[in-house]
């Protein structure tokens, strides 16, 4: 499992969610993304399970549970300050909102 979180997106989540050092945030597959009716990444305070993949940045534990590895594995999450937009970059899918049955690498 590989996941990249930029410093700018971690700072944004800390500010917007009023996170304190030691807290944990779950990243999960969400159905019904904005305007797409497809998939997106949800973000919520939660506690990791022993099977969770965990990244610690700026005092916060970000984690993904095994049920969501299929979507998040290989993803980069970044915050574009000039556009005021969070970007979810998933090179395994042509369209992350509507993942194909097969990844780009398998095609």
Helices and strands as residue ranges (DSSP letters): E 3-5, H 7-16, E 24-31, E 39-45, E 53-57, E 60-64, G 66-68, H 69-72, E 75-80, E 85-89, G 96-98
